[in-house]
Amino acid sequence: MELLKEYLDYAVIGLLGAMLFLAVALSVERWLYYRQVAVEQFDHLETFRAALTRNLTAIASVGANAPYVGLLGTVLGIMITFYDLGQGGAIETAAVMTGLALALKATALGLAVAIPSILLYNGLMRRVEVLVAEWRRVHGA
């Protein structure tokens, strides 16, 4: 339990930080690709659509799962707080409130990662729709 208590924050913050880094890096890669993609070089719409949507699933997955990682950190933090209270014997309101407040930061961080990831995903999907419409105009489909 002491190991979990000592490293929980680092693990949750590290995992969420890695997830955010992944979402931002893939979003930048996609944005740069969309800026230089030539609609004319693709003969088939599905090939074009596959090229456009590459890596978007990973961005959406970060947005969908970051709140759960944060929630897991919160649940584990609350478990640690209750464990410490059980071991101490005396229940102090300040100790309970402090432990719960610190545990909730993991949920807040999870949401702080999820919201921009979903915004990035939605913005990139809109760009995919525009490029597909341009492909149809160019190819008369």
C-alpha positions as CSV (number, residue, x, y, z in Angstrom):
1,M,0.0,0.0,0.0
2,E,2.9,2.4,0.7
3,L,4.3,1.9,-2.8
4,L,0.9,2.7,-4.3
5,K,0.6,5.7,-2.0
6,E,4.0,7.0,-2.9
7,Y,3.8,6.6,-6.7
8,L,0.1,6.9,-7.5
9,D,0.2,10.6,-8.4
10,Y,3.3,10.2,-10.6
11,A,1.8,7.2,-12.4
12,V,-1.5,8.9,-13.1
13,I,0.0,12.2,-14.1
14,G,2.7,10.5,-16.2
15,L,0.2,8.4,-18.0
16,L,-2.2,11.3,-18.7
17,G,0.8,13.4,-19.8
18,A,1.9,10.7,-22.2
19,M,-1.7,10.5,-23.5
20,L,-1.9,14.2,-24.1
21,F,1.5,14.3,-25.8
22,L,0.4,11.5,-28.1
23,A,-2.9,13.2,-29.0
24,V,-1.2,16.6,-29.7
25,A,1.7,15.0,-31.7
26,L,-0.7,13.0,-33.9
27,S,-2.9,16.0,-34.3
28,V,0.0,18.2,-35.5
29,E,1.1,15.4,-37.8
30,R,-2.4,15.2,-39.3
31,W,-2.8,18.9,-39.6
32,L,0.5,19.2,-41.5
33,Y,-0.5,16.3,-43.7
34,Y,-3.8,17.9,-44.5
35,R,-2.1,21.2,-45.5
36,Q,0.1,19.4,-48.2
37,V,-2.1,16.6,-49.4
38,A,-2.9,16.6,-53.1
39,V,-6.5,15.5,-53.8
40,E,-5.6,14.8,-57.4
41,Q,-3.1,12.0,-56.5
42,F,-5.8,9.7,-55.2
43,D,-7.9,7.8,-57.7
44,H,-10.2,6.0,-55.3
45,L,-12.2,7.8,-52.6
46,E,-11.8,5.0,-50.0
47,T,-8.0,5.1,-50.4
48,F,-8.1,8.8,-50.0
49,R,-10.4,8.5,-46.9
50,A,-8.1,5.9,-45.4
51,A,-5.0,8.2,-45.8
52,L,-6.9,11.1,-44.3
53,T,-8.2,9.3,-41.2
54,R,-4.9,7.5,-40.3
55,N,-4.1,8.1,-36.6
56,L,-7.5,9.7,-35.9
57,T,-8.6,6.7,-33.9
58,A,-5.7,7.1,-31.5
59,I,-6.7,10.7,-30.9
60,A,-10.3,9.7,-30.3
61,S,-9.2,6.9,-28.0
62,V,-7.2,9.4,-25.8
63,G,-10.2,11.6,-25.6
64,A,-12.5,8.7,-24.7
65,N,-10.2,7.1,-22.1
66,A,-8.5,9.9,-20.3
67,P,-11.4,10.5,-18.0
68,Y,-11.3,6.8,-17.0
69,V,-7.6,7.0,-16.2
70,G,-8.3,10.0,-14.1
71,L,-11.2,8.3,-12.4
72,L,-9.0,5.3,-11.7
73,G,-6.5,7.6,-10.0
74,T,-9.3,9.2,-8.0
75,V,-10.7,5.8,-6.8
76,L,-7.2,4.6,-5.8
77,G,-6.6,7.9,-4.0
78,I,-9.8,7.5,-2.1
79,M,-8.9,3.9,-1.2
80,I,-5.6,5.1,0.1
81,T,-7.3,7.8,2.2
82,F,-9.7,5.3,3.7
83,Y,-6.9,2.9,4.4
84,D,-4.9,5.5,6.2
85,L,-7.9,6.5,8.2
86,G,-8.6,2.9,9.1
87,Q,-5.0,2.4,10.2
88,G,-4.9,5.6,12.3
89,G,-8.0,4.7,14.4
90,A,-9.1,8.4,14.8
91,I,-11.2,10.1,12.2
92,E,-10.2,13.7,11.6
93,T,-12.3,15.7,9.3
94,A,-9.4,17.7,8.0
95,A,-7.5,14.5,7.1
96,V,-10.5,13.1,5.2
97,M,-11.2,16.3,3.3
98,T,-7.5,16.7,2.3
99,G,-7.2,13.1,1.2
100,L,-10.4,13.4,-0.9
101,A,-9.5,16.7,-2.4
102,L,-6.1,15.4,-3.5
103,A,-7.7,12.3,-4.9
104,L,-10.1,14.3,-7.1
105,K,-7.2,16.1,-8.9
106,A,-6.7,12.9,-11.0
107,T,-10.3,13.2,-12.4
108,A,-9.7,16.9,-13.1
109,L,-6.5,16.0,-15.0
110,G,-8.3,13.3,-16.9
111,L,-10.9,15.8,-18.1
112,A,-8.1,18.3,-18.9
113,V,-6.6,15.8,-21.3
114,A,-9.9,14.5,-22.7
115,I,-11.4,17.9,-23.6
116,P,-8.7,19.1,-25.9
117,S,-8.2,15.7,-27.4
118,I,-11.9,15.5,-28.4
119,L,-11.7,19.1,-29.7
120,L,-8.7,18.2,-31.8
121,Y,-10.4,15.1,-33.1
122,N,-13.5,16.9,-34.1
123,G,-11.6,19.7,-35.9
124,L,-9.6,17.1,-37.8
125,M,-12.7,15.2,-38.8
126,R,-14.2,18.4,-40.1
127,R,-11.1,18.9,-42.3
128,V,-11.5,15.3,-43.5
129,E,-15.0,16.1,-44.6
130,V,-13.9,19.2,-46.5
131,L,-11.1,17.3,-48.3
132,V,-13.4,14.5,-49.2
133,A,-15.9,17.1,-50.7
134,E,-13.0,18.6,-52.6
135,W,-12.0,15.1,-53.9
136,R,-15.6,14.6,-55.1
137,R,-15.6,17.9,-56.9
138,V,-12.2,17.3,-58.6
139,H,-13.1,13.7,-59.7
140,G,-16.7,14.5,-60.6
141,A,-18.1,11.9,-58.1
